[in-house]
Amino acid sequence: MILDGRKLSEKRLEMLRETIEESGLYPRLATVIAGEDPASKLYVRMKQRACERVGIGSVGIELPSDASTGRVLEAVGRLNGDPDIDGILVQLPLPDQIDAARVIEAVAPEKDVDGFHPCNLGRLLSGNPVFAPCTPRGIMTILEEYGIETAGAHAVVMGRSIDVGRPMAILLLNADATVTICHSRTRNPADETLKADILISAVGKAKFVGPEMVKPGATVIDVGINYDEHGRLCGDVDFAAVQERAGAITPVPGGVGPMTIATLMENTFTAAKLRACDPVL
Ligand code: GUN
């Protein structure tokens, strides 16, 4: 079975558009980007287009590639204090001279629609998330919508980043899975991945996951965005070979990526609803 993230995201965005329309709210998302990285610029444009589609206003702040940490903090501070802004997204990665951790911690937790602030990651760890990071939350939606049982399942997450691997593991744990995290120092990843009912790869290496790492019938979720030796977009998973063995699999493109954006829209609406209930938040 192909897990069609594009189709599912279309459905979720349409549902959200209707919900926002009925709510009478006009949520607004601010995106902050520093520098000229073409991939980051493309992602931000895709996020802004999704905003337009569902009835969320978007404000784009563009800073030069040599911007200082102070300059980014100043922009974030202004957006924190702007009553017309519900959500703030600082596109990562930031240029090297910028202290990304300081910037992430500067975003007001109630506007942190990326869910990267330690306060939101802590809430996730406590089992009561407000904003969970968009990529892993979008993956949970795929599993839920396709009826893939997490309770009691053995889930193996490859990668331990703050934006994907770690929050993914916690979301799966909160959904009653037995979770293993593999990372670059794991001695023999295949020993772990072969036990996975649900295998999530977020390692960033083209065709890293071959069929010899996959248990027959497993659900395989590919978070990778890589380019193969011919310059073609591909995930972490050798799709053609693994498809034969897996029970369900996400393609790249058209799997996890569109769900990340749909979840960002959902988080932004959540932020707007929370602020509408309690404007002093
Ligand atoms: N860069 C790659 N993925 C993401 C994401 O989900 N959020 C932000 N802010 N930057 C990213």
Boltz pocket constraint, residues with backbone or C-beta under 6 A from the ligand:
constraints:
  - pocket:
      binder: B
      contacts: [[A, 89], [A, 90], [A, 91], [A, 92], [A, 93], [A, 114], [A, 134], [A, 135], [A, 163], [A, 260]]
      max_distance: 6.0
